[in-house]
Amino acid sequence: MSDLRAIAQDLGTCRLCAERFAATATSHRPNPVVWFQPGARILIASQAPGMRVHVANTPFWDRSGDRLRDWMGIDEATFYDRSHVAIVPMAFCFPGYDAKGSDLPPPKICAATWRALIVEALSDVRLTLLIGGYAQAWHLGGKVPVTARVAAWRDHAPTVFPLPHPSWRNTAWLKRNPWFEDALLPVLRARVAEVLNE
């Protein structure tokens, strides 16, 4: 447990990507958003913080967080209770925007430096949510499209659930894939409740 706290302290001061971020269109400084502690039973493996999260220093502090909490069937207080939920993205800092204003991908050096240490130290995790292609590839291996991963959710349940990103940009995806809300979400919500009540 103390190892995880030490990792969190070291991660909070990480500046590996300072030059990389300074060269982006946003020209911002690193700000690792660290959201985990010993005892967490649910691991949310996401992509990287957006600008709002960078400013608020709180993960999923946006509309996608509202949608994710709805998918999980939990309230904001439970979601942000680090003794229940660990949020460990593929990159802990906002990667910045490119010249066209699009989000840059999470720098690979972040996961290579921190991810295995943190995941291994989170020894009480009983349920892992893999949000988006980067997290799914790291945890499950291979290059498989997100829709195919999510459609095959039964292959990984009840301990792992691949999910699309809860961004409101994916509303069209949800309409094209009604099985996600009809079949997957009820099982996910039941599993979240079960894990939190163990």
C-alpha positions in Angstrom: 0.0 0.0 0.0 2.8 2.4 0.9 4.3 1.7 -2.5 1.2 2.9 -4.3 1.3 6.2 -2.3 4.9 6.7 -3.2 4.2 6.1 -6.8 1.4 8.6 -6.7 3.7 11.2 -5.1 6.4 10.6 -7.8 3.8 10.7 -10.6 2.5 14.0 -9.3 5.8 15.6 -10.0 6.5 14.0 -13.3 7.8 16.4 -16.0 8.9 13.9 -18.7 6.8 15.6 -21.3 7.5 19.2 -20.5 9.3 19.9 -23.8 6.7 17.9 -25.8 3.8 19.9 -24.3 5.6 23.3 -24.7 5.8 22.5 -28.5 2.0 21.9 -28.8 -0.6 24.5 -30.0 -1.6 24.9 -26.4 2.0 25.3 -25.1 1.0 24.1 -21.6 2.9 22.7 -18.7 2.6 19.1 -17.4 -0.1 18.6 -14.8 -0.5 14.9 -13.9 -4.0 14.2 -12.7 -3.4 11.5 -10.1 -6.6 9.7 -8.9 -5.9 6.4 -7.2 -5.1 5.0 -3.7 -4.9 1.7 -2.0 -8.1 -0.3 -1.6 -9.8 0.8 -4.9 -11.9 -2.1 -6.3 -12.8 -0.6 -9.7 -10.1 0.5 -12.2 -11.1 2.9 -14.9 -8.5 2.7 -17.6 -9.1 5.7 -19.9 -7.2 7.7 -22.5 -5.9 11.0 -21.3 -7.2 14.1 -19.6 -8.9 16.8 -21.7 -8.4 20.6 -21.2 -11.3 20.8 -18.7 -9.7 18.1 -16.6 -6.3 19.7 -16.9 -7.7 22.9 -15.5 -9.9 21.3 -12.8 -7.3 18.7 -11.8 -10.2 16.2 -11.5 -10.7 13.3 -14.0 -13.9 13.2 -16.1 -14.9 16.7 -14.9 -17.0 17.2 -18.0 -20.0 15.8 -19.8 -18.3 12.5 -20.7 -18.0 12.0 -16.9 -21.7 12.4 -16.5 -22.3 9.8 -19.2 -19.7 7.4 -17.7 -21.3 7.6 -14.3 -24.7 6.9 -15.8 -23.2 3.9 -17.6 -21.9 2.6 -14.3 -25.0 3.5 -12.3 -23.2 5.4 -9.6 -23.4 9.0 -8.3 -20.6 11.6 -8.4 -19.6 11.0 -4.7 -19.0 7.3 -5.2 -17.2 7.9 -8.5 -14.8 10.3 -7.0 -14.2 8.2 -3.8 -10.6 7.0 -4.4 -11.1 4.2 -1.9 -13.7 2.7 -4.4 -12.6 3.9 -7.9 -9.1 4.3 -9.3 -8.8 6.3 -12.6 -5.6 5.5 -14.4 -5.5 6.8 -17.9 -2.9 5.9 -20.6 -1.4 9.4 -20.1 -1.9 11.4 -16.9 -1.5 14.9 -18.4 -3.5 16.7 -21.1 -1.5 15.9 -24.3 -2.6 19.2 -25.9 -4.1 20.1 -29.3 -2.6 19.9 -32.7 -2.6 22.9 -35.1 -6.1 22.0 -36.2 -7.5 21.9 -32.6 -7.8 18.2 -32.3 -6.6 16.3 -29.2 -3.2 14.8 -29.5 -2.8 11.1 -28.6 -1.5 10.1 -25.2 2.4 10.1 -25.2 3.6 6.5 -25.1 6.3 7.3 -22.6 3.7 7.9 -20.0 2.3 4.4 -20.0 5.7 2.9 -20.5 7.0 4.7 -17.4 4.0 4.5 -15.0 1.3 2.1 -16.0 2.6 -1.3 -15.0 3.8 0.0 -11.7 0.4 1.4 -10.8 -1.8 -1.5 -12.1 0.3 -4.0 -10.3 0.1 -2.0 -7.0 -3.7 -1.7 -7.3 -4.0 -5.2 -5.8 -7.7 -4.9 -4.6 -9.2 -4.2 -8.1 -12.0 -6.6 -9.0 -13.4 -4.8 -12.0 -11.6 -3.0 -14.9 -13.3 -0.7 -17.4 -11.3 -0.2 -20.6 -12.3 3.0 -22.2 -11.3 3.5 -25.8 -8.7 1.9 -28.1 -5.5 2.9 -26.3 -6.5 1.3 -23.0 -8.0 -1.7 -24.7 -4.8 -2.4 -26.7 -2.6 -2.0 -23.6 -4.7 -4.4 -21.4 -5.9 -6.9 -24.0 -3.2 -6.7 -26.7 -3.5 -6.6 -30.4 -5.0 -4.1 -32.8 -8.8 -4.6 -32.7 -11.3 -1.9 -33.5 -13.1 -0.5 -30.5 -16.6 -1.6 -31.8 -15.4 -5.2 -32.2 -13.8 -5.1 -28.7 -17.0 -3.8 -27.1 -19.2 -6.2 -29.0 -17.1 -9.0 -27.6 -17.6 -7.8 -24.0 -18.9 -11.2 -22.8 -15.4 -12.7 -23.6 -14.0 -10.5 -20.7 -16.9 -10.0 -18.3 -17.4 -10.0 -15.4 -13.9 -8.7 -14.5 -13.2 -6.6 -17.5 -15.5 -4.5 -19.7 -14.3 -2.8 -22.9 -16.2 0.4 -23.4 -16.3 3.2 -26.1 -15.3 6.6 -24.9 -18.3 8.3 -23.2 -17.7 11.5 -25.1 -20.9 13.1 -26.5 -19.2 12.8 -29.9 -20.0 9.1 -29.7 -23.8 9.7 -29.5 -24.1 8.5 -33.1 -22.2 5.4 -32.3 -24.6 4.6 -29.4 -27.6 5.0 -31.8 -26.0 2.7 -34.3 -25.3 0.1 -31.6 -28.4 -0.2 -29.4 -27.1 -3.5 -28.0 -24.6 -1.5 -25.9 -27.3 0.1 -23.8 -29.8 -2.8 -24.0 -27.4 -5.8 -23.3 -24.1 -4.5 -21.9 -25.1 -1.7 -19.6 -27.5 -3.6 -17.3 -24.7 -6.2 -16.7 -22.1 -3.5 -16.1 -24.3 -1.7 -13.6 -25.1 -4.9 -11.7 -21.4 -5.8 -11.6 -20.4 -2.3 -10.4 -22.9 -2.5 -7.6 -21.8 -6.0 -6.7 -18.1 -5.0 -6.5 -18.8 -1.9 -4.4 -20.9 -3.9 -2.0 -18.4 -6.8 -1.5 
